[in-house]
């Protein structure tokens, strides 16, 4: 149990004992408008209904009758509220101990015995990985980390679109306009797709040719399959390299080509069971009009598979391999919201009523509008990364002319990655992002580097003091809190104490943005502490206590960043 939860429990116990016959719980406690008004506020409105008394009167009676101990210093009546004041010294010591006992797992919940799968990073082969995909990967990585911290056993998975109309179009154009040598740099693949789309839209006969290629691929025509496999493997290696660069690792890897045939069998079962029927142009459809979900197309009229065809089989495959999944999450952009509602509704009609969730997010946009592989106006991930890295390396070299190139490059990448990931996560999932590279790299403001820099400043103090890691009575190192902590010391630890609760809320709602905002608040509190509270120059007793606080807060910053998939360098 976190220190904040312990303090909350003690506060509720004291208030409950002063209100016999009244049920009180955590929902009755909230934050005070200002820190000087206390740490928590108990609203007496619910108790007033039970006791038939005015809330201010109840507040006075509770404050007078309650007995405080442990982490609670006093209760004070303020209008209809009872304000709770923590014992600052006891609370500060408890937070330092809590963090120091397991700094890399601070705030983690013990295993809850539930297994879940989070599917993300599901890009298509034969196209470039672009900035829009980056938001998907950042969100997925953070979701995995947060859910693991919440006690789940998480299986990260990707589902790569290695077959389908887009692949047929690419192969058709390549064979038609390019040489038979498929060893080109993968960066050219996206341009080929754009060129193929433009040509295909210029003449109706080309669409028929592409459809023929798709049928040949599904029939395993040796000539087309050889070209597909060769070019697909080039793409898969590149996708894996980018995932590794971003720190995204996967325990399960699914390919569309693996579930194409089983998907067609699933459609046959839908027809046989009367769930699906033949629609216009011989296409197979599921009528979801009674569910206000329209018509769901599950197979083309020429027998070619669709995304839906394959995902009917993928859902079954996941739960056959992992029958006890508490949840299967699909992280796909919000434009596919209707599609997933249709998919889940169709699966339910098949008797496959499993816990499946679509976690949507809005696109990363350009100034001229949304990106599109078809139109060729995407920003490739590597171009985006390189521009961030160039800016970061230049700034790092300017700040540290004495550093080696290896060190400059290493720290520059940590900063660029922090800017990139934080910039993708700080907005709520349902809000679009217009990414500003220079703003994202700033060492002040609501950015990843600002939080990383707060961590680095504490690391610098600790290095000068010869301190390497968090110290704690639990770790066999006793830190003296005999003297009262001052306001600056308490303020930063009071924010640090919130991390377990914020991480739990972010995990439950799949909202890393909550953790981003929290880390910004903690970085601000850290900078106030750094500015206002002497540490190395303090008297010996105060110095040791403040170094312990610096160690604890540094660990909290690093832990919060790690949950977002961001590194916390000791130097910047």
C-alpha positions in Angstrom: 0.0 0.0 0.0 1.4 3.4 -1.0 2.1 6.1 1.7 -0.8 8.2 0.3 -3.2 5.3 0.6 -2.0 4.6 4.1 -2.6 8.2 5.1 -6.0 8.3 3.4 -7.0 5.1 5.2 -5.9 6.6 8.5 -7.8 9.8 7.8 -11.0 7.9 7.0 -10.6 5.8 10.1 -10.3 8.9 12.3 -13.3 10.6 10.6 -15.3 7.4 10.7 -14.8 7.0 14.4 -16.1 10.5 15.0 -19.2 9.8 12.8 -20.8 6.6 14.2 -23.5 5.3 12.0 -22.2 7.1 8.9 -20.5 5.3 6.1 -17.4 7.1 4.9 -15.1 6.1 2.0 -12.3 7.3 -0.3 -14.9 9.0 -2.6 -15.7 11.4 0.3 -12.1 12.7 0.3 -10.7 15.2 -2.2 -7.9 17.7 -2.6 -8.0 21.1 -0.9 -8.0 24.2 -3.1 -4.5 25.2 -1.7 -1.7 23.2 -0.1 -1.7 25.4 3.0 -5.3 24.4 3.6 -4.3 20.8 4.2 -3.6 17.6 2.3 -7.2 16.3 1.9 -10.7 17.5 2.5 -13.7 15.5 3.7 -17.0 16.7 2.5 -19.8 16.5 5.1 -22.8 16.7 2.7 -23.4 13.0 2.7 -23.2 12.8 6.4 -25.6 15.7 6.7 -28.3 13.7 5.0 -27.9 10.8 7.4 -27.5 12.9 10.6 -30.0 15.6 9.6 -27.5 18.3 10.6 -25.9 21.2 8.7 -22.6 20.2 7.1 -20.6 23.0 8.9 -21.9 21.8 12.2 -20.8 18.2 11.4 -17.4 19.4 10.3 -16.8 21.2 13.6 -18.0 18.1 15.6 -15.7 15.8 13.7 -12.7 18.0 14.0 -13.2 18.3 17.7 -13.9 14.6 18.4 -11.5 12.9 16.0 -8.3 11.3 17.4 -5.3 11.5 15.1 -2.2 9.4 15.0 0.3 7.9 12.6 0.5 9.9 9.4 -2.3 12.3 10.4 -1.3 15.4 12.4 -4.7 17.2 12.8 -8.2 17.7 11.4 -9.6 21.2 10.9 -13.2 22.4 10.2 -13.5 24.8 7.2 -17.1 25.4 6.4 -18.8 22.2 5.3 -15.4 20.4 5.0 -13.0 18.7 7.4 -9.5 19.4 6.2 -6.9 16.8 6.9 -3.3 17.7 7.6 -0.6 15.0 7.3 2.3 14.8 9.8 4.8 16.3 7.4 7.9 14.7 9.0 6.3 11.2 9.3 4.9 11.4 5.8 8.1 12.6 4.3 10.1 9.8 6.0 7.5 7.2 4.8 7.7 8.4 1.2 11.5 8.2 1.1 11.4 4.7 2.6 8.6 3.6 0.2 10.6 4.7 -2.9 14.0 3.6 -1.6 12.7 0.1 -0.8 12.1 -0.6 -4.6 12.9 2.5 -6.7 12.6 0.8 -10.1 9.1 -0.6 -9.1 7.8 2.4 -7.2 4.1 2.4 -7.3 3.7 -1.1 -8.8 0.8 -3.2 -7.7 1.5 -6.9 -6.8 0.4 -9.4 -9.4 -3.4 -9.7 -9.5 -3.5 -13.0 -11.4 -4.9 -11.6 -14.7 -3.5 -12.0 -18.1 -4.2 -9.7 -21.0 -3.0 -9.0 -24.5 -2.3 -5.5 -26.0 -1.9 -5.5 -29.7 -0.2 -2.4 -31.1 2.4 -1.4 -33.7 0.2 -3.1 -36.4 1.7 -1.5 -39.5 1.5 -2.7 -43.1 4.4 -4.0 -45.1 5.2 -2.4 -48.5 4.7 1.1 -47.0 6.9 3.4 -45.0 6.6 3.6 -41.2 5.5 7.2 -40.6 4.8 9.6 -37.8 1.2 8.4 -37.4 2.5 4.9 -36.7 4.8 6.4 -34.1 1.8 7.6 -32.0 0.5 4.0 -32.1 3.8 2.5 -30.9 4.3 5.1 -28.1 0.7 4.6 -26.9 1.1 0.8 -27.0 4.4 0.7 -25.2 3.1 3.0 -22.4 -0.1 0.9 -22.1 1.9 -2.3 -21.7 4.1 -0.7 -19.0 1.3 0.9 -17.1 -0.8 -2.3 -17.1 2.1 -4.3 -15.9 2.6 -1.8 -13.1 -1.0 -2.3 -12.3 -0.4 -6.0 -11.7 -1.4 -7.6 -15.0 0.5 -10.2 -16.9 0.6 -8.4 -20.3 1.4 -10.1 -23.6 2.4 -7.4 -26.1 1.5 -8.4 -29.7 1.7 -7.0 -33.1 -0.4 -7.9 -36.2 1.3 -6.9 -39.4 -0.6 -6.4 -42.6 1.6 -8.4 -45.0 -1.1 -9.3 -47.5 -4.2 -7.6 -49.0 -5.1 -5.1 -51.7 -2.2 -2.7 -50.8 0.4 -5.5 -51.3 -1.2 -6.6 -54.6 -1.1 -3.0 -55.8 2.6 -2.6 -54.8 3.6 -5.9 -56.5 1.6 -5.1 -59.6 3.3 -1.7 -60.0 6.7 -3.1 -59.2 6.4 -5.8 -61.8 4.9 -3.4 -64.3 7.2 -0.4 -64.0 10.3 -1.6 -62.1 13.0 -4.2 -62.6 12.7 -7.7 -61.1 15.4 -6.8 -58.5 13.6 -6.5 -55.2 16.7 -5.5 -53.2 16.0 -1.8 -53.2 16.3 0.2 -50.0 13.1 -0.2 -48.0 12.8 3.6 -48.0 11.8 3.4 -51.6 8.8 1.1 -50.9 6.6 3.9 -49.7 7.2 5.9 -52.9 6.4 2.8 -55.0 3.1 2.5 -53.2 2.2 6.1 -53.9 3.2 5.8 -57.5 1.1 2.6 -57.8 -1.9 4.3 -56.3 -1.7 7.2 -58.7 -1.4 5.0 -61.7 -4.2 2.7 -60.5 -6.6 5.6 -60.2 -5.8 6.8 -63.8 -7.5 3.9 -65.5 -10.2 1.4 -64.4 -8.5 -1.5 -66.2 -5.6 -1.2 -63.8 -7.9 -1.9 -60.9 -8.9 -5.1 -62.6 -5.2 -6.1 -63.0 -4.5 -5.4 -59.4 -7.6 -7.5 -58.4 -6.2 -10.3 -60.5 -2.8 -10.1 -58.7 -4.6 -10.3 -55.4 -6.4 -13.5 -56.5 -3.1 -15.0 -57.7 -1.5 -14.3 -54.3 -4.3 -15.9 -52.5 -4.0 -18.9 -54.8 -0.3 -19.1 -54.0 0.8 -18.5 -57.6 4.6 -19.4 -57.4 5.8 -16.4 -59.4 3.9 -13.8 -57.5 4.4 -15.5 -54.1 8.2 -15.5 -54.6 8.2 -11.7 -55.2 5.8 -11.1 -52.3 7.9 -13.2 -49.8 11.2 -11.5 -50.9 9.8 -8.0 -50.6 7.8 -8.7 -47.5 10.8 -10.0 -45.6 12.7 -6.8 -46.4 9.8 -4.8 -44.9 9.5 -7.0 -41.8 13.2 -6.6 -41.0 12.8 -2.9 -41.2 9.7 -2.8 -39.1 11.4 -5.0 -36.4 14.5 -2.7 -36.5 12.3 0.4 -35.8 10.4 -1.3 -33.0 13.7 -2.3 -31.4 15.0 1.3 -31.7 11.9 2.5 -29.9 12.2 -0.1 -27.1 9.0 -1.9 -28.2 9.3 -5.7 -27.7 6.7 -8.2 -28.5 5.9 -11.7 -27.2 3.4 -12.6 -29.9 3.7 -11.8 -33.6 0.8 -12.3 -35.9 0.7 -11.8 -39.7 -2.4 -11.3 -41.8 -1.2 -14.0 -44.2 -1.4 -16.6 -41.3 -5.1 -16.0 -40.7 -6.3 -15.5 -44.3 -7.4 -19.1 -45.0 -8.9 -19.6 -41.5 -10.8 -16.3 -42.0 -12.4 -17.6 -45.2 -13.4 -20.7 -43.3 -15.0 -18.5 -40.6 -17.0 -16.7 -43.3 -18.3 -20.1 -44.5 -19.5 -20.8 -41.0 -21.2 -17.4 -40.9 -23.0 -18.3 -44.1 -23.9 -21.8 -42.9 -25.3 -20.4 -39.6 -27.4 -17.8 -41.4 -25.4 -15.0 -39.7 -24.0 -13.8 -43.1 -25.6 -13.6 -46.5 -24.8 -12.8 -50.1 -25.1 -9.1 -50.8 -24.5 -6.9 -53.8 -22.0 -8.2 -56.4 -21.8 -11.5 -54.6 -20.1 -10.0 -51.6 -20.6 -11.7 -48.3 -22.1 -9.4 -45.7 -23.4 -9.4 -42.1 -26.5 -7.2 -41.6 -26.0 -5.2 -38.5 -28.7 -2.6 -39.2 -30.8 -3.8 -36.2 -27.7 -2.9 -34.1 -27.4 0.5 -35.7 -24.0 -0.6 -37.1 -24.9 -0.8 -40.8 -23.7 -3.6 -43.2 -20.4 -5.4 -42.4 -18.6 -6.7 -45.4 -16.7 -9.9 -44.6 -15.6 -11.2 -48.0 -15.4 -9.7 -51.5 -17.6 -10.9 -54.3 -14.6 -12.4 -56.1 -13.7 -14.4 -53.0 -10.8 -12.2 -51.9 -10.3 -11.6 -48.2 -10.7 -8.3 -46.4 -9.3 -7.1 -43.1 -12.5 -8.3 -41.5 -12.2 -11.8 -43.0 -8.8 -12.2 -41.3 -9.7 -10.6 -38.0 -12.5 -13.0 -37.5 -9.9 -15.8 -37.4 -7.3 -13.7 -35.5 -9.7 -13.2 -32.6 -10.3 -16.9 -32.3 -6.6 -17.6 -32.6 -5.7 -15.3 -29.7 -8.1 -16.9 -27.3 -7.3 -20.4 -28.4 -3.6 -19.7 -27.6 -4.5 -17.8 -24.4 -7.9 -19.0 -23.2 -7.8 -17.0 -19.9 -7.3 -13.5 -21.3 -9.0 -11.0 -19.1 -8.9 -8.6 -22.0 -7.6 -8.3 -25.6 -6.9 -4.7 -26.6 -6.6 -3.5 -30.2 -4.7 -0.1 -30.5 -5.8 1.2 -33.9 -6.6 4.8 -34.9 -10.1 6.2 -34.2 -11.2 6.2 -37.8 -11.6 2.4 -37.4 -14.1 2.8 -34.5 -17.1 1.7 -36.5 -15.2 -1.2 -38.0 -14.3 -2.6 -34.6 -17.9 -2.2 -33.3 -19.0 -4.2 -36.4 -16.3 -6.8 -35.8 -17.1 -7.3 -32.1 -20.8 -7.5 -32.9 -20.3 -10.1 -35.6 -18.1 -12.2 -33.3 -20.8 -12.0 -30.6 -23.4 -13.3 -33.1 -21.0 -16.2 -33.7 -21.1 -17.0 -30.0 -17.6 -15.6 -29.5 -18.3 -13.2 -26.7 -14.9 -12.5 -25.4 -13.5 -9.4 -23.6 -12.2 -7.3 -26.5 -11.5 -3.6 -26.6 -10.7 -1.1 -29.3 -8.4 1.7 -28.0 -8.5 4.5 -30.5 -6.4 7.6 -31.0 -6.4 10.6 -33.3 -3.8 11.1 -36.0 -0.7 13.1 -35.9 -1.4 15.8 -38.5 0.6 18.0 -40.8 -0.2 21.7 -41.2 -1.8 20.9 -44.6 -3.9 18.1 -43.2 -3.9 14.4 -42.4 -1.1 12.2 -43.7 -1.9 9.6 -46.4 0.3 6.8 -47.9 -1.9 7.0 -51.0 -1.2 10.7 -51.6 2.4 10.5 -50.6 2.3 13.4 -48.1 3.4 11.4 -45.1 6.4 12.2 -42.9 8.5 9.0 -42.6 9.5 8.0 -39.1 13.2 8.1 -40.0 13.0 11.6 -41.4 11.1 12.8 -38.4 13.6 11.0 -36.0 16.6 12.3 -37.8 15.4 15.9 -37.7 14.8 15.6 -33.9 18.2 14.0 -33.5 19.9 16.7 -35.5 18.4 19.4 -33.3 19.1 17.5 -30.1 22.7 16.7 -31.0 23.5 20.3 -32.0 22.1 21.6 -28.7 23.9 18.9 -26.7 27.3 19.6 -28.4 26.8 23.3 -27.7 26.2 22.7 -24.0 29.0 20.2 -23.6 31.9 20.9 -26.0 34.1 18.7 -23.9 32.1 15.5 -24.3 33.1 12.8 -26.6 31.1 12.2 -29.8 29.9 8.8 -28.4 28.6 10.5 -25.3 27.1 13.4 -27.1 25.3 11.0 -29.5 24.0 8.8 -26.7 22.6 11.7 -24.7 21.3 13.4 -27.8 19.3 10.3 -28.7 17.9 10.0 -25.1 16.7 13.6 -25.3 15.3 13.2 -28.9 13.5 10.0 -27.9 12.1 11.7 -24.8 10.8 14.6 -26.8 9.3 12.3 -29.4 7.5 9.9 -27.0 6.4 12.6 -24.5 5.1 14.7 -27.4 3.0 11.7 -28.6 1.6 10.9 -25.2 1.0 14.2 -23.5 -2.3 14.8 -25.4 -5.4 12.7 -24.6 -5.9 9.9 -27.1 -8.9 11.5 -28.6 -7.1 14.7 -29.5 -5.1 15.2 -32.7 -1.4 16.2 -32.5 0.4 18.8 -34.6 4.0 18.0 -33.7 6.4 21.0 -33.3 9.9 19.7 -33.1 11.6 22.8 -31.6 8.9 23.1 -28.9 9.1 19.4 -28.1 12.9 19.6 -27.5 12.7 22.6 -25.1 14.2 22.2 -21.7 11.3 24.2 -20.2 7.6 23.8 -20.6 5.4 20.8 -21.0 8.0 18.6 -22.6 9.9 15.3 -22.1 13.4 17.1 -21.9 12.1 19.4 -19.2 11.3 16.3 -17.0 14.5 14.6 -18.0 16.4 17.7 -17.1 14.9 17.9 -13.6 16.1 14.3 -13.1 19.6 15.2 -14.4 19.9 18.2 -12.0 19.2 15.9 -9.0 21.7 13.4 -10.4 24.3 16.1 -10.5 23.7 17.1 -6.9 23.9 13.4 -5.8 27.1 12.9 -7.8 28.8 15.8 -6.1 27.7 14.4 -2.7 29.0 10.9 -3.7 25.6 9.3 -3.5 24.7 6.5 -5.9 21.3 5.3 -5.1 18.2 5.7 -2.8 19.0 5.3 0.8 16.4 3.9 3.3 16.0 2.4 6.7 14.6 -0.7 4.8 17.9 -0.8 2.8 19.9 -0.7 6.0 20.7 3.0 5.8 19.0 5.1 8.4 18.0 8.6 7.3 17.3 11.1 10.1 14.0 12.9 10.1 14.3 14.0 13.7 14.0 17.6 12.9 10.9 18.9 11.1 11.0 19.0 7.3 10.6 22.4 5.8 7.9 23.4 3.4 10.1 22.9 0.3 11.1 19.4 1.3 7.5 18.4 2.1 6.1 20.0 -1.1 8.2 17.9 -3.5 7.7 14.6 -1.5 3.9 15.3 -1.3 3.9 15.3 -5.2 6.2 12.3 -5.4 3.7 10.4 -3.2 1.0 10.7 -5.8 2.8 8.6 -8.4 1.3 5.2 -7.5 -2.2 6.6 -7.6 -1.7 8.5 -10.9 -0.1 5.5 -12.6 -3.0 3.3 -11.5 -5.5 5.8 -13.0 -3.5 6.1 -16.2 -3.4 2.3 -16.5 -7.1 1.8 -15.8 -8.2 4.5 -18.4 -5.4 3.8 -20.9 -4.5 7.5 -20.6 -0.7 8.0 -20.4 -1.5 11.8 -20.7 -2.4 11.7 -17.0 1.1 10.5 -16.2 2.6 13.1 -18.5 0.8 15.9 -16.6 1.8 14.4 -13.3 5.5 14.2 -14.3 5.4 17.8 -15.4 4.0 18.8 -11.9 6.7 16.7 -10.2 9.4 18.3 -12.3 8.1 21.7 -11.4 8.1 20.8 -7.7 11.6 19.4 -8.2 12.9 22.6 -9.6 11.3 24.6 -6.8 13.1 22.2 -4.3 16.4 22.6 -6.2 16.0 26.4 -6.2 14.7 27.1 -2.7 16.2 24.4 -0.5 20.0 24.3 0.1 21.3 20.7 -0.1 25.1 20.4 -0.3 25.6 23.6 1.7 23.2 22.7 4.4 24.1 21.7 8.0 25.0 18.0 8.3 21.7 16.8 9.7 19.7 18.7 7.1 22.1 17.8 4.3 21.7 14.0 4.8 17.9 14.3 4.9 17.8 16.5 1.8 20.1 14.2 -0.1 17.7 11.3 0.8 14.8 13.4 -0.5 16.8 14.2 -3.7 17.5 10.5 -4.2 13.8 9.6 -3.7 12.5 12.2 -6.1 15.1 11.4 -8.7 13.9 7.8 -8.5 10.3 8.8 -8.8 11.0 10.9 -11.9 12.9 8.0 -13.5 10.2 5.6 -12.7 7.5 7.8 -14.2 9.5 8.3 -17.4 10.2 4.6 -17.6 6.5 3.8 -17.5 6.2 6.0 -20.6 9.1 4.2 -22.3 11.4 7.2 -21.8 15.0 7.0 -20.5 16.2 9.4 -17.7 19.8 10.4 -18.4 21.9 11.5 -15.5 23.6 14.2 -17.6 22.1 16.6 -20.2 
